[in-house]
Amino acid sequence: MWQSAINYLRNLRTYRDLSPDAGIRRSINVQLSSRPSLALDEWSKLFPGLLNEPVSHKLLAFVYDQLPIYSGLEISKIRPSDRLIEDLQLPLVCWFDWPHQLCGDFYKTFQVDISENFDESLLETIGDLVWFLNKQLKSPDSIASG
């Protein structure tokens, strides 16, 4: 009986530790609120090409649609230079498994498995994330996995 109660309390603590921090999420959205909201087409123009590589509109739509689901942040106000950790605090505002969700959703959308190559700690900005994903779409290996 007592063991069940102890396990229940431990589960609550673990759930809290793995959950997004709603206070930080709210704070970041407040900071972003001074920026104009951009519709997808306007937001896409912020990514004209990364290192002379054109960026797929479908990829930008994917990021625009999915990132708010993982983070709860207003993507229409996020810019390519926003840093994933310092500015957006993604590890704190997302569920703990957001990288796995991203990889799964990317595979469902593009039939490209990025799970072996994706390491969010190596990406500094939203622009870096888009560049990485775009590179995966253009990789010769991506044709074989699709």
N, C-alpha and C positions, 0 to 999 in steps of 0.2 A: 504494500500500500504506500508506504513512505517512499519507496524507490520510484514509483510511478509519479508521485508529486515532484520529487527531485528532478526526474527526467523532464517533466513538463516545464519546470522553471529553467532548466538548462536550455531547452529548446527555444523558449521565449528569448533568452539572452542571445543565443546564436542567431535567431531570426533578426533581432535588432541590430546585431553586429554586421549582418550581411545585407541589410536593407539600405536603400538610398537615404541620405540625410536630407530630409525635407526642408530643414532650416537653411542649410547651405544652398540647396536648389532654389529656394525662394530668394535668398540674398543675391545669387548670381542673376536670376531673372530680373530683379530690381535694378542691378547694375546695367544689364543689357537694355532696360526699358527706355533709356535715353536715345538709343539708336533707332533709326527708321526701320520699320518692318519691310522686308523685301519679299515679293512673290518669287516663286521658283525661277521664272525667266530672268528676273532682275538679279537674283542671287547667283544664278549660273554665270552671269556676265562677270562676276568677280573671279572666275576661274577660266580666263581666256585660253590658257594653255600652260601646262606646267613643264618647264624645261623643254619647250618647243614641241610638246606632245599635246595634241588636241584632247580635250576631256569629253567623254561620252555624256550626252545629255541624260541618257537613261541612268548612268552612274550618279550624276549629280541629283537626279530626282530620287534615286535610292537613298542617298545620304540625307537629303532634305526630308524625306518621309520617315526614315528609320531612326535617325539620331534623336529626335524628340521622344520617340517611344522608349529608347534606352535611358535617356537622361532627364526627361521632363523639362528640358531647356527650350527656349523659343529659338528655333533654328533660323527663322527669318531675320533675326538680329545678330546671329553669329557670323563672323567674318573669317576669311582664310588665315589671317594672322593670329587669331585667338589660340592661345596655348591650351592644350588639352588638360594639363594638370594645374598650372599656375593660375590661369584665367577661368577655365570652365570647371575645374576640379572633378573631372569625369569619374575617377575612382570613388569619389564620395557621393556623387549625385546619381550614379547608375547602380543598378543591381550588380552584385558581385560578378555575375557571369555574363556581363554585357559583351565581352570579346567573343565568347562562344556563341552567343545569340547573333552577333554580327556575322560571324563566319557561316553559321547555318543559314541565315537570311540571304547572305551574298550567294551561297551555293544555290538556294532555291530560285533566286532571281536570275543569276547569270550562268549557272551550271559550272562554276569554277570553284574548286576547293582551295581556300586560302588558309585553312587551319594550320598547316605546317609552317607557313611563312609569316603569319600575323603575330606580331609582338608589339602591343600598344605602348610599351615602355620605350620603344625606339622611335616613336613618332612624337614630335613636339607640338605641332599645330594642326588645325583643321585642314589647312592646305596640304600638310604632309600626309594626313590620312587619305585625302582625296587622291593625291599623287600615288600613294602606295596602292590603293584600290585600282586606279586607272592602269598602273603598271601591271597588276595581276591580270587584268583583262587583255592586255596586249602581249603577255608572256606566251612564248611558244608552248610551254607546258599547259597553259590554260585550255588550249585547243584539245589536248589529249584528255583532259579531265571532263570535258563537256559532252 
